[in-house]
């Protein structure tokens, strides 16, 4: 895929972040999410791709835009065919409550290269480049921590695990604490949490737990670009999740399969982009300034080259036609 697409994708996540950033702390996660969807969808329409949403806001009857199977992009005959995975606002609860780590995020790969994950749960484990090849999602917490600590040249007591603060993770947390591992709990936003393992300044060494399967594919795209490692197993919790798996051909036998990084994202020629909405582990959130200006911080990655760019941008909100339209809808 054309390397120039990288900055086009940053425009997509920037617009989503700017559209929903004003909802921070206002307690309306639905309106915030819709603003992000509107901004992202309208920006996609200006990009020279023939895209299909494989991870999105839900099925056609659930989402008017960015639904699974939706065709997006300019769709000229010579434009590349691509898979698109999006979460216009990862952390809707976070932005509604004014908490950190809300991001606008997307991934893109050649057609057929992003896993069409069912909208249910996935057991996940992720690490950064130093511990690549050391994880085994079917092994014990203790054995994984021992191997990761060895790879990172640390004592387990100096290792930091990030895990979502949920009752279903009590056994993992209990075992990690028994071993003396440091633990960082987070409330929502497991794409950011998984990616944090790949940035040394975050201090995060390993991510474990069960969260959204679609978010697992998004995280895998970034981790592939960053040289880390990840594994997942489709693991529905509620009845509707099991039903959804059956509808999509994820039989009980297939759900036992360990999905490695190459299963989640099968091409190295993958792009990942994210823009901070609220301040987080590795991205600053939107800042609104005087004279109708705002700043954003984004990251864009390309798997085939390993290039990672952080993009600090200043925007004139009254000179961007897409933003004007979206912000007028969401005053």
C-alpha positions as CSV (number, residue, x, y, z in Angstrom):
1,X,0.0,0.0,0.0
2,X,1.1,3.6,-0.7
3,X,3.1,5.0,2.2
4,X,1.4,8.3,1.7
5,X,-1.8,6.8,3.2
6,X,-0.2,7.0,6.6
7,X,-0.9,10.7,7.0
8,X,-4.3,10.4,5.4
9,X,-5.2,8.0,8.2
10,X,-4.0,10.4,10.8
11,X,-6.5,12.9,9.4
12,X,-9.3,10.3,10.0
13,X,-8.4,9.8,13.7
14,X,-7.7,13.5,14.3
15,X,-11.1,14.5,13.0
16,X,-12.8,11.8,15.2
17,X,-10.9,13.0,18.3
18,X,-11.7,16.7,17.6
19,X,-15.3,15.9,17.0
20,X,-15.8,14.1,20.3
21,X,-13.3,15.8,22.5
22,X,-15.7,18.5,23.6
23,X,-17.8,15.8,25.3
24,X,-15.1,15.1,27.9
25,X,-16.7,14.9,31.3
26,X,-20.2,15.8,30.1
27,X,-21.6,12.3,31.0
28,X,-23.0,11.6,27.5
29,X,-21.0,8.7,26.0
30,X,-23.6,8.0,23.3
31,X,-23.3,11.6,21.9
32,X,-19.5,11.5,22.2
33,X,-19.3,8.2,20.3
34,X,-21.7,9.5,17.5
35,X,-19.6,12.6,17.1
36,X,-16.5,10.5,16.6
37,X,-18.3,8.2,14.1
38,X,-19.5,11.2,12.1
39,X,-16.1,12.8,11.9
40,X,-14.3,9.5,11.0
41,X,-16.8,8.5,8.4
42,X,-16.9,11.8,6.6
43,X,-13.1,11.9,6.5
44,X,-12.8,8.4,5.1
45,X,-14.9,9.5,2.2
46,X,-12.1,11.8,1.0
47,X,-9.4,9.0,1.0
48,X,-8.3,7.1,-2.2
49,X,-9.1,3.6,-1.1
50,X,-11.7,0.9,-1.7
51,X,-12.3,0.0,1.9
52,X,-14.5,-2.5,3.7
53,X,-15.2,-2.2,7.4
54,X,-14.4,-5.6,9.0
55,X,-14.3,-4.3,12.6
56,X,-16.7,-1.5,13.3
57,X,-19.7,-0.1,15.2
58,X,-21.8,-3.2,14.7
59,X,-24.1,-4.6,12.0
60,X,-26.0,-2.5,9.5
61,X,-29.2,-2.7,11.7
62,X,-27.2,-1.5,14.7
63,X,-25.1,1.3,13.2
64,X,-26.0,3.8,10.5
65,X,-22.3,4.5,9.8
66,X,-19.1,2.4,10.0
67,X,-21.1,-0.8,10.3
68,X,-19.4,-4.1,9.5
69,X,-19.4,-4.7,5.7
70,X,-19.8,-1.0,4.9
71,X,-17.8,0.2,1.8
72,X,-15.8,3.4,2.5
73,X,-13.4,5.5,0.7
74,X,-13.4,7.3,-2.7
75,X,-13.7,3.9,-4.5
76,X,-12.0,4.8,-7.7
77,X,-11.2,1.7,-9.9
78,X,-7.4,2.1,-9.3
79,X,-7.6,2.6,-5.5
80,X,-6.3,-0.3,-3.3
81,X,-8.8,-2.7,-1.8
82,X,-8.3,-2.7,2.0
83,X,-9.8,-4.0,5.2
84,X,-10.6,-1.4,7.8
85,X,-10.9,-1.8,11.6
86,X,-12.1,1.2,13.6
87,X,-13.1,2.2,17.0
88,X,-14.0,5.9,16.6
89,X,-13.9,6.4,20.3
90,X,-12.3,3.7,22.4
91,X,-13.2,4.5,25.9
92,X,-16.7,6.0,25.7
93,X,-17.1,5.7,29.5
94,X,-13.7,7.3,29.9
95,X,-14.6,10.4,27.9
96,X,-18.0,10.7,29.5
97,X,-16.3,10.7,33.0
98,X,-13.4,12.9,32.0
99,X,-10.9,10.0,32.6
100,X,-7.6,9.3,30.8
101,X,-6.8,7.0,27.9
102,X,-9.7,7.7,25.5
103,X,-8.5,7.5,21.9
104,X,-9.8,7.5,18.3
105,X,-8.2,4.5,16.6
106,X,-8.1,2.6,13.3
107,X,-6.1,0.0,11.5
108,X,-5.9,-0.8,7.8
109,X,-4.5,-3.8,5.8
110,X,-4.8,-5.3,2.4
111,X,-8.1,-7.0,1.7
112,X,-8.5,-10.2,3.6
113,X,-5.7,-9.6,6.1
114,X,-7.5,-8.4,9.3
115,X,-9.3,-11.1,11.3
116,X,-13.1,-10.7,11.1
117,X,-13.4,-11.2,14.9
118,X,-16.9,-11.8,16.3
119,X,-18.3,-9.0,18.5
120,X,-17.7,-10.9,21.7
121,X,-14.8,-11.4,24.2
122,X,-11.3,-12.6,23.7
123,X,-8.7,-13.8,26.2
124,X,-5.5,-11.8,25.4
125,X,-1.9,-11.6,26.3
126,X,0.5,-9.1,24.9
127,X,4.2,-8.0,25.4
128,X,6.7,-5.6,23.8
129,X,9.6,-6.5,21.6
130,X,11.9,-7.6,24.3
131,X,9.6,-10.5,25.3
132,X,8.5,-11.4,21.8
133,X,8.2,-15.2,21.6
134,X,8.1,-15.7,25.3
135,X,4.3,-15.8,25.9
136,X,1.9,-18.7,25.8
137,X,-1.7,-17.9,26.6
138,X,-2.4,-21.6,27.5
139,X,0.4,-21.6,30.1
140,X,0.1,-20.5,33.7
141,X,0.4,-16.8,34.8
142,X,3.5,-17.8,36.8
143,X,5.3,-19.3,33.9
144,X,4.5,-16.4,31.6
145,X,5.7,-13.9,34.1
146,X,8.9,-15.9,34.7
147,X,9.7,-15.9,31.0
148,X,8.8,-12.3,30.4
149,X,10.9,-11.2,33.4
150,X,13.9,-13.2,32.1
151,X,13.5,-11.6,28.6
152,X,13.3,-8.1,30.1
153,X,16.2,-8.9,32.4
154,X,14.2,-8.1,35.5
155,X,13.1,-9.6,38.7
156,X,9.4,-10.5,38.7
157,X,9.0,-7.9,41.5
158,X,10.2,-5.2,39.1
159,X,7.8,-6.4,36.3
160,X,4.6,-4.4,35.7
161,X,1.4,-6.1,34.5
162,X,-1.5,-4.0,33.2
163,X,-5.0,-5.7,33.6
164,X,-8.6,-4.5,33.4
165,X,-10.2,-4.0,36.8
166,X,-12.9,-6.7,36.4
167,X,-14.1,-9.5,38.7
168,X,-13.3,-12.1,36.0
169,X,-9.6,-11.3,36.4
170,X,-9.4,-11.9,40.2
171,X,-7.5,-15.2,39.8
172,X,-4.9,-13.6,37.5
173,X,-4.4,-10.7,39.9
174,X,-4.2,-12.9,42.9
175,X,-1.5,-15.1,41.3
176,X,0.5,-12.1,40.1
177,X,0.4,-10.6,43.5
178,X,1.5,-13.8,45.1
179,X,4.6,-13.7,42.8
180,X,5.2,-10.1,43.8
181,X,4.5,-8.6,40.3
182,X,3.6,-5.0,40.2
183,X,0.0,-4.5,38.9
184,X,-1.6,-1.5,37.1
185,X,-5.4,-1.7,36.9
186,X,-7.4,0.2,34.3
187,X,-11.1,0.7,34.0
188,X,-11.7,0.8,30.2
189,X,-9.8,1.0,26.9
190,X,-7.8,-2.2,26.4
191,X,-6.4,-1.2,23.0
192,X,-4.3,1.5,24.7
193,X,-3.4,-0.9,27.6
194,X,-2.1,-3.6,25.2
195,X,-0.1,-1.2,23.1
196,X,1.5,0.3,26.2
197,X,3.6,-2.8,26.5
198,X,5.5,-1.8,23.4
199,X,6.6,1.7,24.7
200,X,9.4,1.5,27.3
201,X,8.5,4.8,28.9
202,X,5.1,3.5,30.0
203,X,6.8,1.1,32.4
204,X,4.3,-1.7,31.3
205,X,5.8,-5.1,30.6
206,X,2.8,-7.4,30.0
207,X,-0.9,-7.2,29.3
208,X,-3.2,-10.0,30.3
209,X,-7.0,-10.5,30.6
210,X,-10.3,-10.9,28.7
211,X,-11.7,-8.0,26.7
212,X,-13.3,-7.3,23.4
213,X,-12.3,-9.4,20.4
214,X,-12.6,-6.5,17.9
215,X,-10.3,-4.4,20.1
216,X,-7.9,-7.4,20.1
217,X,-7.5,-7.0,16.3
218,X,-6.9,-3.3,16.6
219,X,-4.3,-3.8,19.3
220,X,-2.6,-6.6,17.2
221,X,-2.2,-4.2,14.2
222,X,-0.3,-1.7,16.4
223,X,1.7,-4.4,18.2
224,X,2.7,-5.9,14.8
225,X,4.0,-2.5,13.7
226,X,5.9,-2.1,17.0
227,X,7.6,-5.5,17.0
228,X,5.8,-6.9,20.0
229,X,3.8,-10.1,20.4
230,X,0.3,-11.0,21.2
231,X,-2.0,-14.1,21.4
232,X,-5.7,-14.4,21.8
233,X,-8.5,-17.0,22.1
234,X,-12.1,-16.2,21.3
235,X,-13.9,-16.6,24.7
236,X,-17.6,-15.5,24.8
237,X,-19.0,-14.9,28.3
238,X,-22.7,-14.3,27.8
239,X,-25.3,-16.2,25.8
240,X,-25.5,-13.6,23.0
241,X,-21.8,-13.9,22.5
242,X,-22.0,-17.7,22.0
243,X,-24.9,-17.2,19.6
244,X,-22.9,-14.5,17.7
245,X,-19.9,-16.9,17.3
246,X,-22.1,-19.6,15.9
247,X,-23.6,-17.2,13.4
248,X,-20.2,-16.3,12.1
249,X,-18.8,-19.8,12.0
250,X,-16.8,-19.7,15.2
251,X,-17.7,-23.2,16.4
252,X,-16.7,-24.5,19.8
253,X,-13.7,-26.3,18.3
254,X,-12.6,-23.2,16.4
255,X,-12.9,-21.1,19.5
256,X,-10.2,-23.3,21.2
257,X,-7.6,-22.1,18.6
258,X,-4.8,-19.9,19.8
259,X,-4.7,-16.9,17.6
260,X,-1.2,-15.6,17.1
261,X,-0.2,-12.2,15.9
262,X,-0.2,-13.4,12.3
263,X,-3.6,-14.9,12.7
264,X,-5.0,-11.6,13.9
265,X,-3.2,-9.5,11.3
266,X,-1.8,-11.7,8.5
267,X,0.1,-9.0,6.5
268,X,3.1,-6.9,7.5
269,X,1.8,-4.2,5.2
270,X,-0.6,-2.9,7.9
271,X,-1.2,0.7,9.0
272,X,-2.3,1.8,12.5
273,X,-3.3,5.3,13.6
274,X,-4.6,6.7,16.8
275,X,-5.2,10.2,18.2
276,X,-5.6,11.0,21.9
277,X,-9.0,12.3,23.0
278,X,-8.1,12.5,26.7
279,X,-4.5,12.3,28.1
280,X,-3.2,8.7,28.2
281,X,-0.2,6.4,28.5
282,X,1.4,7.5,25.3
283,X,-0.7,10.2,23.7
284,X,-1.8,13.6,24.9
285,X,-5.5,14.4,24.6
286,X,-7.2,17.2,22.6
287,X,-6.5,20.7,23.8
288,X,-8.9,23.5,22.9
289,X,-7.3,26.9,22.5
290,X,-8.4,30.5,21.9
291,X,-9.4,31.8,18.5
292,X,-11.2,28.5,17.6
293,X,-8.0,26.5,17.6
294,X,-7.2,23.1,19.0
295,X,-4.2,20.8,19.2
296,X,-4.0,17.0,18.8
297,X,-1.3,14.3,19.3
298,X,-1.4,11.2,17.2
299,X,0.7,8.2,16.3
300,X,0.8,6.5,13.0
301,X,2.6,3.2,12.3
302,X,3.4,1.1,9.2
303,X,4.2,-2.5,9.7
304,X,6.2,-3.1,6.5
305,X,8.8,-0.5,7.4
306,X,8.5,-0.4,11.1
307,X,8.1,3.4,10.9
308,X,6.4,5.1,13.9
309,X,5.6,8.7,13.7
310,X,4.2,10.9,16.4
311,X,2.3,13.8,14.9
312,X,1.6,17.0,16.9
313,X,-0.9,19.2,15.0
314,X,-2.7,22.5,15.5
315,X,-6.1,22.9,13.9
316,X,-8.2,25.9,12.9
317,X,-11.6,24.5,13.6
318,X,-13.4,27.1,11.4
319,X,-11.3,26.3,8.3
320,X,-11.9,22.5,8.1
321,X,-15.1,21.9,6.2
322,X,-15.6,18.4,7.6
323,X,-15.1,19.6,11.1
324,X,-17.4,22.6,10.7
325,X,-20.2,20.2,9.5
326,X,-19.6,17.7,12.3
327,X,-19.2,20.2,15.1
328,X,-22.4,22.0,14.0
329,X,-24.3,18.8,14.4
330,X,-22.9,18.3,17.9
331,X,-23.1,21.7,19.6
